[in-house]
Amino acid sequence: MATKTIYSTAYRRLVTQLRETREAAGLSQSALAATLGWPQQRLSAIEAGARRLDVMEFLHLTGALGLSPEVAIQLAVPKAGPTTRSRQVRKRG
């Protein structure tokens, strides 16, 4: 059985980076949650690894932290820089 992404090393690294970004900005969980219109407990659960972010929550959270969508994606997928090419689909012939 595959491991859920919420338990993966990459996901934990992402959540840690988001928490560190929040802390570096001098924002408490309560202040950031209020900006997002979320209960503080939701942000706490995300940072504790008890709740997984969906893609829209991720974009709202990173936007509230002042990160561009490009920088946010690079946090989530470190090798997804502008020079990295995605796998090309080969045409069957």
Backbone as CSV, one residue per row, in Angstrom:
resi,resn,N_x,N_y,N_z,CA_x,CA_y,CA_z,C_x,C_y,C_z
1,MET,0.837,-1.178,0.000,0.000,0.000,0.000,0.886,1.246,0.000
2,ALA,0.565,2.190,-0.817,1.361,3.418,-0.944,1.192,4.299,0.289
3,THR,2.258,5.003,0.638,2.220,5.933,1.757,1.488,7.199,1.325
4,LYS,0.624,7.699,2.188,-0.081,8.940,1.877,0.924,10.081,1.833
5,THR,0.697,11.021,0.930,1.642,12.130,0.760,1.809,12.950,2.029
6,ILE,0.801,13.011,2.870,0.904,13.805,4.091,2.025,13.288,5.001
7,TYR,2.393,12.007,4.839,3.453,11.414,5.651,4.802,11.394,4.936
8,SER,4.858,11.919,3.733,6.112,11.873,2.980,7.103,12.922,3.486
9,THR,8.353,12.638,3.266,9.417,13.577,3.649,9.259,14.898,2.907
10,ALA,8.915,14.832,1.632,8.768,16.055,0.832,7.642,16.934,1.366
11,TYR,6.528,16.335,1.759,5.411,17.126,2.285,5.786,17.748,3.628
12,ARG,6.443,16.988,4.492,6.873,17.531,5.792,7.854,18.678,5.580
13,ARG,8.748,18.541,4.590,9.700,19.616,4.286,8.955,20.870,3.839
14,LEU,7.947,20.693,2.984,7.149,21.826,2.507,6.457,22.533,3.670
15,VAL,5.813,21.773,4.539,5.103,22.370,5.675,6.089,23.090,6.599
16,THR,7.265,22.511,6.782,8.289,23.159,7.612,8.720,24.480,6.982
17,GLN,8.910,24.504,5.679,9.294,25.740,4.994,8.193,26.798,5.104
18,LEU,6.953,26.382,5.013,5.846,27.340,5.145,5.801,27.916,6.557
19,ARG,5.983,27.051,7.561,6.003,27.535,8.949,7.176,28.495,9.152
20,GLU,8.343,28.144,8.654,9.514,29.015,8.800,9.303,30.347,8.087
21,THR,8.647,30.334,6.937,8.338,31.574,6.215,7.393,32.440,7.035
22,ARG,6.389,31.811,7.631,5.443,32.549,8.497,6.184,33.171,9.670
23,GLU,7.016,32.382,10.324,7.755,32.880,11.484,8.724,33.998,11.093
24,ALA,9.402,33.867,9.956,10.338,34.896,9.492,9.614,36.202,9.190
25,ALA,8.344,36.094,8.790,7.542,37.290,8.513,6.992,37.899,9.803
26,GLY,7.246,37.241,10.925,6.772,37.754,12.208,5.281,37.570,12.427
27,LEU,4.712,36.582,11.751,3.271,36.330,11.860,2.993,35.161,12.792
28,SER,2.033,35.341,13.672,1.572,34.230,14.496,0.597,33.395,13.671
29,GLN,0.328,32.194,14.134,-0.689,31.376,13.475,-2.027,32.106,13.471
30,SER,-2.355,32.737,14.585,-3.640,33.441,14.693,-3.747,34.576,13.689
31,ALA,-2.673,35.343,13.546,-2.694,36.482,12.620,-2.821,36.008,11.170
32,LEU,-2.057,34.987,10.806,-2.126,34.483,9.436,-3.488,33.852,9.163
33,ALA,-3.990,33.090,10.113,-5.304,32.467,9.950,-6.383,33.526,9.782
34,ALA,-6.298,34.598,10.543,-7.283,35.679,10.427,-7.222,36.315,9.040
35,THR,-6.017,36.506,8.524,-5.846,37.059,7.176,-6.513,36.161,6.136
36,LEU,-6.401,34.859,6.337,-6.953,33.892,5.406,-8.451,33.635,5.618
37,GLY,-8.966,34.080,6.773,-10.360,33.784,7.097,-10.540,32.350,7.573
38,TRP,-9.472,31.767,8.102,-9.482,30.395,8.600,-9.504,30.411,10.121
39,PRO,-10.005,29.357,10.741,-9.790,29.211,12.178,-8.310,28.905,12.434
40,GLN,-7.773,29.383,13.517,-6.366,29.157,13.846,-6.061,27.662,13.933
41,GLN,-7.023,26.880,14.374,-6.819,25.444,14.521,-6.507,24.767,13.179
42,ARG,-7.042,25.291,12.087,-6.758,24.714,10.769,-5.278,24.878,10.440
43,LEU,-4.756,26.074,10.650,-3.340,26.318,10.366,-2.458,25.489,11.299
44,SER,-2.857,25.382,12.551,-2.112,24.565,13.499,-2.072,23.106,13.058
45,ALA,-3.197,22.582,12.609,-3.263,21.184,12.164,-2.405,20.965,10.921
46,ILE,-2.386,21.943,10.026,-1.551,21.841,8.826,-0.077,21.808,9.229
47,GLU,0.326,22.735,10.083,1.730,22.803,10.497,2.149,21.589,11.327
48,ALA,1.206,20.980,12.036,1.504,19.794,12.841,1.494,18.516,12.008
49,GLY,1.044,18.604,10.755,0.995,17.435,9.897,-0.252,16.596,10.078
50,ALA,-1.247,17.140,10.763,-2.489,16.399,10.997,-3.534,16.663,9.910
51,ARG,-3.289,17.663,9.087,-4.240,18.021,8.031,-3.453,18.359,6.782
52,ARG,-3.918,17.855,5.646,-3.243,18.094,4.378,-3.832,19.324,3.692
53,LEU,-2.963,20.131,3.112,-3.390,21.279,2.317,-3.889,20.821,0.961
54,ASP,-5.000,21.369,0.494,-5.348,21.123,-0.903,-4.700,22.231,-1.730
55,VAL,-4.760,22.112,-3.023,-4.021,23.031,-3.899,-4.498,24.479,-3.740
56,MET,-5.793,24.697,-3.582,-6.292,26.069,-3.437,-5.877,26.657,-2.085
57,GLU,-5.944,25.857,-1.038,-5.486,26.331,0.269,-4.000,26.678,0.208
58,PHE,-3.232,25.836,-0.463,-1.800,26.071,-0.608,-1.538,27.416,-1.287
59,LEU,-2.251,27.678,-2.374,-2.054,28.946,-3.091,-2.500,30.147,-2.261
60,HIS,-3.600,30.025,-1.535,-4.054,31.124,-0.670,-3.045,31.360,0.460
61,LEU,-2.589,30.277,1.073,-1.629,30.385,2.169,-0.328,31.029,1.699
62,THR,0.214,30.540,0.600,1.477,31.108,0.121,1.312,32.553,-0.338
63,GLY,0.161,32.875,-0.911,-0.104,34.266,-1.289,-0.151,35.172,-0.071
64,ALA,-0.789,34.705,0.996,-0.864,35.490,2.235,0.509,35.657,2.868
65,LEU,1.414,34.724,2.573,2.794,34.835,3.064,3.651,35.714,2.162
66,GLY,3.052,36.216,1.079,3.776,37.107,0.177,4.588,36.391,-0.883
67,LEU,4.315,35.109,-1.089,5.058,34.348,-2.087,4.303,34.344,-3.411
68,SER,5.026,34.475,-4.487,4.407,34.378,-5.808,4.054,32.911,-6.062
69,PRO,3.123,32.650,-6.983,2.812,31.256,-7.311,4.050,30.482,-7.779
70,GLU,4.937,31.133,-8.493,6.154,30.465,-8.976,7.046,30.036,-7.820
71,VAL,7.243,30.928,-6.857,8.070,30.600,-5.694,7.392,29.514,-4.865
72,ALA,6.077,29.592,-4.738,5.332,28.586,-3.984,5.518,27.207,-4.605
73,ILE,5.424,27.115,-5.909,5.592,25.832,-6.590,7.025,25.330,-6.417
74,GLN,7.990,26.226,-6.437,9.376,25.806,-6.230,9.583,25.261,-4.819
75,LEU,8.823,25.785,-3.839,8.881,25.215,-2.493,8.345,23.784,-2.506
76,ALA,7.258,23.594,-3.220,6.605,22.284,-3.252,7.387,21.282,-4.086
77,VAL,7.973,21.751,-5.174,8.708,20.879,-6.093,10.031,21.574,-6.389
78,PRO,11.021,21.399,-5.520,12.269,22.161,-5.647,12.940,22.085,-7.016
79,LYS,12.759,21.016,-7.743,13.411,20.884,-9.045,12.582,21.492,-10.169
80,ALA,11.503,22.199,-9.825,10.596,22.740,-10.849,10.955,24.166,-11.220
81,GLY,12.224,24.460,-11.318,12.656,25.794,-11.711,12.360,26.056,-13.175
82,PRO,12.534,27.299,-13.619,12.210,27.659,-14.994,13.032,26.916,-16.042
83,THR,14.213,26.403,-15.666,15.038,25.724,-16.656,14.780,24.225,-16.695
84,THR,14.004,23.723,-15.745,13.704,22.299,-15.723,12.605,21.990,-16.717
85,ARG,12.839,21.011,-17.553,11.830,20.621,-18.545,11.060,19.435,-17.998
86,SER,9.758,19.476,-18.174,8.946,18.328,-17.762,9.150,17.197,-18.747
87,ARG,8.794,16.020,-18.314,8.907,14.862,-19.183,8.033,15.050,-20.407
88,GLN,8.584,14.777,-21.543,7.810,14.895,-22.783,7.105,13.584,-23.058
89,VAL,5.889,13.678,-23.521,5.121,12.503,-23.877,5.517,12.091,-25.282
90,ARG,5.893,10.851,-25.418,6.283,10.350,-26.741,5.047,9.894,-27.494
91,LYS,5.012,10.260,-28.738,3.890,9.840,-29.597,4.126,8.390,-30.011
92,ARG,3.052,7.664,-29.982,3.133,6.280,-30.451,2.985,6.282,-31.965
93,GLY,3.796,5.543,-32.615,3.791,5.598,-34.063,3.466,4.390,-34.748
